[in-house]
């Protein structure tokens, strides 16, 4: 029997995922202006969201989790 997901946990994970994706986008934007010296960085749609989901999934088994 698979336990039903806790709604609060699902909402927390979604919020965390969105925050992480936004942080990745901000880092790319800053790098574009300061390190890369270009006017645009093109990223496939929802790529930062998928990366954030992968990071959260992989960090769930780490002793210190996501820092």
C-alpha positions in Angstrom: 0.0 0.0 0.0 1.4 3.3 -1.1 0.7 6.1 1.4 -1.0 9.2 0.1 1.2 12.2 -0.2 0.8 14.8 2.5 -0.7 18.0 0.9 1.4 20.3 3.0 4.6 18.4 1.9 3.5 18.6 -1.7 2.9 22.3 -1.5 6.2 22.8 0.3 8.1 20.9 -2.3 6.4 22.8 -5.1 7.3 26.1 -3.5 10.8 25.0 -2.8 11.2 23.9 -6.4 9.9 27.2 -7.8 12.2 29.1 -5.5 15.2 27.0 -6.6 14.3 27.4 -10.3 14.0 31.2 -9.8 17.4 31.2 -8.0 18.9 29.3 -11.0 17.4 31.9 -13.4 18.8 34.8 -11.3 22.3 33.2 -11.3 22.2 32.8 -15.1 21.0 36.4 -15.5 23.8 37.7 -13.2 26.4 35.6 -15.0 25.2 36.9 -18.4 25.8 40.4 -17.3 29.1 40.0 -15.3 30.9 36.9 -16.5 29.7 35.9 -20.0 29.6 39.4 -21.4 26.5 38.8 -23.6 23.1 40.3 -23.9 21.1 37.1 -24.0 21.2 33.6 -22.6 18.7 31.3 -24.2 17.5 28.4 -22.1 14.9 25.8 -23.2 11.5 26.3 -21.7 11.1 24.8 -18.3 14.8 23.7 -18.1 15.4 25.5 -14.8 12.3 23.9 -13.4 13.5 20.4 -14.4 16.9 21.0 -13.0 15.4 22.2 -9.7 13.2 19.1 -9.6 16.3 16.9 -10.1 18.3 18.8 -7.5 15.5 18.4 -4.9 15.0 14.7 -5.8 18.8 14.0 -5.5 19.2 16.0 -2.3 16.4 14.1 -0.6 18.7 11.1 0.0 21.6 13.2 1.1 22.4 13.4 4.9 22.3 17.2 4.9 19.6 17.5 2.3 19.4 20.8 0.3 21.5 23.6 1.6 
